[in-house]
């Protein structure tokens, strides 16, 4: 079992490669496996979902 999940159908904003974004909910990061760009995510505690 992996903790990171691939985000199918999404494209990296930096390198424009398709299907290389991974969501790591434990670290609250989205990471591009092609260019290494990362982005922090915000989790709505009241709704239980990512924004």
Secondary structure as GFF3:
##gff-version 3
##sequence-region A 1 51
A	DSSP	beta_strand	4	6	.	.	.	ID=ss1
A	DSSP	beta_strand	21	24	.	.	.	ID=ss2
A	DSSP	beta_strand	29	32	.	.	.	ID=ss3
A	DSSP	beta_strand	38	40	.	.	.	ID=ss4
A	DSSP	beta_strand	43	44	.	.	.	ID=ss5
A	DSSP	beta_strand	49	50	.	.	.	ID=ss6
###
